[in-house]
Amino acid sequence: MERECGKCVAVVAVVTEPRFAQRYRDYLEKQTLLDRQHRAVKMPDGAVALPVLGETVPEQHLRELRNRVAPGSTCMLMQLPDPVPSKKAQRCSPAQRLCLAVSRWAKGRGVTWSAELEADLPRSWQRHGNLLLLSEDCFQAKQWKNLEPELWETVASALGVQRLAKRGRVSPDGTRTPTVTLLLGNHGWVEHVDNGIRYRFDVTQCMFSFGNISEKLRVASLSCAGEVLVDLYAGIGYFTLPFLVHAGAAFVHACEWNPHAVVALRNNLEINGVADRCQVHFGDNRKLKLSNIADRVNLGLIPSSEEGWPVACQVLRQDAGGTLHIHQNVESFPGENLQPPGSSEVDKEHWPYPQQTSTNQWKNGGTRDSRRKMLSPATKPEWQRWAESAETRIATLLQQVHGKPWKTQILHIQSVKSYAPHVDHVVLDLECRPCPLVD
Ligand SMILES: C[S@@+](CC[C@H](N)C(=O)[O-])C[C@H]1O[C@@H](n2cnc3c(N)ncnc32)[C@H](O)[C@@H]1O
């Protein structure tokens, strides 16, 4: 059933006696006036209402029906306030349903329907409850402009939502703010419930990545009881919340510089009942004043969180160190196969057997402990090469920041999602410990 902001959208129908209905149907079909998306309806007085395309039927067709097609028939136009979708329409995919609804509606407004317009319709979208977020690559043809704003009501109604928004590119400034325009509805606030956690945010101001759900689940399954965590790129709380709600972190310092995300983050901490265990640090995390407090640091920024590495090293506890979760988009090259740990050259060097450690003595006196306890079952060599170089750089930073040597160890490389062809979003879990002082 078509709905427009919760209300049904009426369609126009031609009404006649049942014995003339088939002749009417044949004529309307031949004239491409018959609406195949909706069922014919039997009226209480026995008459049959045949849904038609557009808002009316030109008088010449009504005369033709009355006088030539079925002489003596009653021929009336009426609105069907509660049209029933035809079996064909019910079998359609949402994209096909959208195409049928928009083309029917546009033709009714005198638009010449074309393959170009059809190709310009959206084929995929993000559904956030009753708000649909369209991608940037649709509704670009000039013809749509004249059809707004009713066009958006037709689109929303065909896809069964009440609000509609359209995405532009994620801005390359660090805020990762998507340029999203609200097309229908009066606000962009939506709510998602993931793994028992409620996330509320404004889609026009903050980003939400459905692709990161596996990492949110992994983070939720970690055991962080008693730990202090710094989340350097907290956003609306994508990782802060699972760390607090499920992983049992004692306290989280959540850094975020997008004011809209901060509003959502504070609200999400409240609605999930963990606001008393989190301090929000609004501003650029590179200027964070904290140091020497964290057992764990989350660096959830892609394509790279490298600018946050110095501050991540600064906040780690000087006495005991901790673990970094470093996100990165890593490019790999076609033709290089996934390799289980132990099969690549790098692995041969550093993955002898569990418990066996390969330790490299560094120029600066620090050590880089490359024992791999739990690499993913399938790891690309590029991920591993990137992890090795990140490990080296972090060890150097730790030494610079704390003025003494540290030991680093790659614990795990987690694949989060394929970001683009040949680009994977991965997370490196890196253990960082200060070297014991030797007399
Ligand atoms: C991509 S979101 C993180 C969410 C999660 N990784 C995801 O993709 O679903 C990154 C967040 O970090 C924030 N951010 C980026 N650079 C920052 C900085 N230097 N200081 C504080 N916040 C920053 C952005 O505003 C954004 O909300």
The ligand as an SDF file (V2000), in Angstrom:
LIG
                    3D

 27 29  0  0  0  0  0  0  0  0999 V2000
   34.9630    7.9210   11.5240 C   0  0  0  0  0  0  0  0  0  0  0  0
   34.4770    8.5200   13.0430 S   0  0  0  0  0  0  0  0  0  0  0  0
   34.7870    7.2160   14.0980 C   0  0  0  0  0  0  0  0  0  0  0  0
   33.7250    6.2330   14.1070 C   0  0  0  0  0  0  0  0  0  0  0  0
   34.0340    4.8270   13.6580 C   0  0  0  0  0  0  0  0  0  0  0  0
   35.4130    4.5800   13.4480 N   0  0  0  0  0  0  0  0  0  0  0  0
   33.2170    4.5290   12.4180 C   0  0  0  0  0  0  0  0  0  0  0  0
   33.7670    4.5900   11.3080 O   0  0  0  0  0  0  0  0  0  0  0  0
   32.0400    4.2160   12.5410 O   0  0  0  0  0  0  0  0  0  0  0  0
   35.8610    9.4980   13.4310 C   0  0  0  0  0  0  0  0  0  0  0  0
   35.5360   10.5870   14.3970 C   0  0  0  0  0  0  0  0  0  0  0  0
   36.7530   11.1980   14.8130 O   0  0  0  0  0  0  0  0  0  0  0  0
   36.5680   12.5990   14.8960 C   0  0  0  0  0  0  0  0  0  0  0  0
   37.9100   13.2060   14.7610 N   0  0  0  0  0  0  0  0  0  0  0  0
   38.7400   13.1560   13.6780 C   0  0  0  0  0  0  0  0  0  0  0  0
   39.9020   13.7890   13.9490 N   0  0  0  0  0  0  0  0  0  0  0  0
   39.8220   14.2280   15.2290 C   0  0  0  0  0  0  0  0  0  0  0  0
   40.7070   14.9380   16.0800 C   0  0  0  0  0  0  0  0  0  0  0  0
   41.9270   15.3340   15.6520 N   0  0  0  0  0  0  0  0  0  0  0  0
   40.3070   15.2240   17.3260 N   0  0  0  0  0  0  0  0  0  0  0  0
   39.0890   14.8230   17.7760 C   0  0  0  0  0  0  0  0  0  0  0  0
   38.1990   14.1490   17.0140 N   0  0  0  0  0  0  0  0  0  0  0  0
   38.5570   13.8430   15.7470 C   0  0  0  0  0  0  0  0  0  0  0  0
   35.6020   12.8970   13.7740 C   0  0  0  0  0  0  0  0  0  0  0  0
   34.8860   14.0820   14.0250 O   0  0  0  0  0  0  0  0  0  0  0  0
   34.6830   11.6740   13.7810 C   0  0  0  0  0  0  0  0  0  0  0  0
   33.5450   11.8580   14.5560 O   0  0  0  0  0  0  0  0  0  0  0  0
  1  2  1  0
  2  3  1  0
  2 10  1  0
  3  4  1  0
  4  5  1  0
  5  6  1  0
  5  7  1  0
  7  8  2  0
  7  9  1  0
 10 11  1  0
 11 12  1  0
 11 26  1  0
 12 13  1  0
 13 14  1  0
 13 24  1  0
 14 15  1  0
 14 23  1  0
 15 16  2  0
 16 17  1  0
 17 18  1  0
 17 23  2  0
 18 19  1  0
 18 20  2  0
 20 21  1  0
 21 22  2  0
 22 23  1  0
 24 25  1  0
 24 26  1  0
 26 27  1  0
M  CHG  2   2   1   9  -1
M  END
$$$$
